[in-house]
Amino acid sequence: MHIGITDDLKKRFHAACTLRGLKMSQVVAELIEQWLKASEAPSSEKSKRKADTADSN
């Protein structure tokens, strides 16, 4: 995957990862996982509410 970010953002991210002994790709993958979970949660909640509404009818 290739993404476009500013040089400053890349340098800051690289420095933060290096200080923590992490690879940038590891952090990016973890952040994507977190984002997907957060993005999927409202959909699941909507489905649950639809099911609850259907059950009460």
RAQUI-V825278 format. One record per pair of residues at least 6 apart in sequence whose C-alpha atoms are under 6 Angstrom apart, sorted by the first residue. I is the first residue (numbers start at 1). J is the second residue. D is the distance in whole Angstrom. If there is no record, write none. Layout:
BEGIN
I_J_D, I_J_D
END
This chain:
BEGIN
none
END
